[in-house]
């Protein structure tokens, strides 16, 4: 994954980075060395070299941002609708339990908005909007914590094999006199 949150750059961050490239273009015109530009702008030398090649071929225009790779499939208004659907819970959409899975969210998106996402795309969409992966604690209704504690204290030590203990003379090292 290229970016930590999986959602690419925001418009503000994209503009900031375009500004850095345009600053580099001004320095290219002044004849500064790539290493000096990289150090000053706090970017890699390879990036500066790549920008210089683009600048040489197309001028400062070649360093402008091309915009996001693709517009989001769901608009903000549609995502708010999706969020309302998710709040209703999986049982409202016909599933027998209260677990949202990526497959189920994908199905809701397809039914509600007639748009197709991959599971990875659903994951990125949810993370981009602040959702996180959570694993529910599944405990049996019949669970008896007191019985478990008693078993661990009484039965388990008898079942567990005794560990090998180190005793004097059991070391692999030989004493100096035994050689």
C-alpha positions as CSV (number, residue, x, y, z in Angstrom):
1,X,0.0,0.0,0.0
2,X,1.5,3.3,-1.0
3,X,0.0,5.6,1.6
4,X,-0.6,4.9,5.3
5,X,-4.3,5.4,5.3
6,X,-4.9,3.7,2.0
7,X,-6.7,6.6,0.5
8,X,-4.1,8.5,-1.5
9,X,-3.5,12.2,-1.0
10,X,-6.0,14.8,0.0
11,X,-6.4,17.8,-2.3
12,X,-4.6,20.0,0.2
13,X,-1.6,17.6,0.4
14,X,-1.6,17.2,-3.4
15,X,-1.4,21.0,-3.8
16,X,1.4,21.2,-1.2
17,X,3.5,18.7,-3.1
18,X,2.9,20.4,-6.4
19,X,4.2,23.6,-4.8
20,X,7.4,21.7,-3.7
21,X,7.9,20.6,-7.3
22,X,7.3,24.1,-8.7
23,X,9.8,25.4,-6.1
24,X,12.3,22.9,-7.5
25,X,11.5,24.2,-11.0
26,X,12.6,27.7,-10.0
27,X,15.9,26.2,-8.7
28,X,16.4,24.2,-11.9
29,X,16.2,27.5,-13.8
30,X,18.9,28.9,-11.5
31,X,21.1,25.9,-12.3
32,X,21.3,24.5,-8.7
33,X,22.5,21.0,-8.2
34,X,20.0,18.2,-7.6
35,X,21.6,17.3,-4.2
36,X,21.3,20.9,-2.9
37,X,17.6,21.1,-4.0
38,X,16.8,17.7,-2.5
39,X,18.4,18.7,0.8
40,X,16.7,22.1,0.9
41,X,13.2,20.8,0.0
42,X,13.7,17.6,2.1
43,X,13.0,15.1,-0.7
44,X,15.1,12.4,-2.2
45,X,17.7,13.1,-4.9
46,X,16.0,10.7,-7.2
47,X,12.7,12.6,-7.0
48,X,14.6,15.8,-7.9
49,X,16.3,14.1,-10.8
50,X,12.9,12.8,-12.0
51,X,11.4,16.3,-11.7
52,X,14.4,17.8,-13.6
53,X,13.9,15.4,-16.5
54,X,10.2,16.2,-16.7
55,X,11.0,20.0,-16.4
56,X,13.5,19.7,-19.2
57,X,11.0,18.1,-21.5
58,X,7.9,20.1,-20.6
59,X,8.8,23.0,-18.4
60,X,7.1,23.9,-15.2
61,X,3.8,22.7,-16.6
62,X,5.1,19.1,-16.5
63,X,5.5,19.4,-12.7
64,X,1.9,20.3,-12.0
65,X,-0.3,17.8,-10.2
66,X,-2.4,15.6,-12.5
67,X,-5.1,15.4,-9.8
68,X,-6.4,12.3,-8.1
69,X,-5.9,9.0,-10.0
70,X,-9.7,8.5,-10.1
71,X,-12.6,10.3,-8.6
72,X,-14.2,8.4,-5.7
73,X,-17.0,6.1,-6.8
74,X,-19.2,7.1,-3.9
75,X,-19.8,10.8,-3.3
76,X,-19.7,12.2,0.2
77,X,-23.5,12.3,0.2
78,X,-23.7,8.6,-0.9
79,X,-21.2,7.6,1.8
80,X,-23.4,9.3,4.4
81,X,-26.3,7.2,3.1
82,X,-24.0,4.1,3.3
83,X,-23.1,5.0,6.9
84,X,-26.8,5.2,7.8
85,X,-27.3,1.8,6.3
86,X,-24.4,0.4,8.3
87,X,-25.8,1.9,11.5
88,X,-29.0,-0.1,11.0
89,X,-26.9,-3.2,11.4
90,X,-26.5,-6.4,9.4
91,X,-29.8,-7.9,10.6
92,X,-31.7,-5.1,8.9
93,X,-30.1,-6.2,5.6
94,X,-31.0,-9.9,6.1
95,X,-27.9,-11.4,7.8
96,X,-28.5,-13.5,10.8
97,X,-25.8,-12.0,13.1
98,X,-24.4,-8.6,14.0
99,X,-21.1,-8.8,12.2
100,X,-20.2,-6.4,9.4
101,X,-17.7,-8.1,7.0
102,X,-16.2,-6.5,3.9
103,X,-18.3,-8.9,1.8
104,X,-21.5,-7.7,3.4
105,X,-20.6,-4.0,3.1
106,X,-19.7,-4.7,-0.6
107,X,-23.2,-6.3,-1.0
108,X,-24.9,-3.3,0.6
109,X,-23.0,-0.9,-1.7
110,X,-24.0,-2.9,-4.7
111,X,-27.7,-3.1,-3.7
112,X,-28.0,0.5,-2.6
113,X,-25.9,2.3,-5.2
114,X,-25.5,-0.2,-8.0
115,X,-21.7,0.2,-7.9
116,X,-19.2,-2.6,-7.8
117,X,-16.2,-2.5,-5.4
118,X,-13.5,-5.1,-4.7
119,X,-13.1,-6.2,-1.1
120,X,-9.8,-4.2,-1.0
121,X,-11.7,-1.2,-2.4
122,X,-14.3,-1.5,0.3
123,X,-11.6,-1.7,3.0
124,X,-9.9,1.4,1.7
125,X,-13.2,3.3,1.5
126,X,-14.0,2.5,5.1
127,X,-10.5,3.3,6.4
128,X,-10.5,6.6,4.4
129,X,-13.7,7.5,6.3
130,X,-12.4,6.6,9.7
131,X,-13.7,3.1,10.2
132,X,-11.4,0.5,11.7
133,X,-11.2,-3.3,11.7
134,X,-12.6,-4.7,14.9
135,X,-12.8,-8.3,16.0
136,X,-15.6,-9.1,18.3
137,X,-14.9,-11.0,21.5
138,X,-16.8,-14.3,21.1
139,X,-17.6,-16.0,24.4
140,X,-19.9,-19.0,24.8
141,X,-23.0,-18.3,26.8
142,X,-22.2,-21.5,28.8
143,X,-18.7,-20.3,29.7
144,X,-17.9,-20.8,33.4
145,X,-14.9,-18.6,34.4
146,X,-14.6,-20.2,37.8
147,X,-14.4,-23.7,36.4
148,X,-11.8,-22.6,33.9
149,X,-9.7,-21.0,36.7
150,X,-9.9,-24.2,38.8
151,X,-9.0,-26.3,35.8
152,X,-5.9,-24.2,35.0
153,X,-4.7,-24.3,38.7
154,X,-5.5,-28.0,39.4
155,X,-5.6,-30.1,36.3
156,X,-3.3,-28.3,33.9
157,X,-0.1,-28.7,36.0
158,X,-0.8,-32.5,36.1
159,X,-1.3,-32.7,32.4
160,X,1.7,-30.5,31.4
161,X,4.9,-32.4,31.1
162,X,7.6,-31.3,33.6
163,X,10.2,-29.1,32.2
164,X,13.8,-30.3,32.1
165,X,15.7,-28.6,34.8
166,X,19.4,-27.8,34.7
167,X,21.4,-29.5,37.4
168,X,25.0,-29.2,38.3
169,X,27.1,-31.2,35.8
170,X,24.3,-31.3,33.2
171,X,25.8,-28.5,31.1
172,X,27.1,-29.2,27.6
173,X,30.3,-27.4,28.5
174,X,33.0,-29.7,29.8
175,X,35.1,-28.8,32.8
176,X,38.7,-27.9,32.1
177,X,40.0,-31.0,33.9
178,X,37.9,-33.5,31.7
179,X,39.8,-32.8,28.5
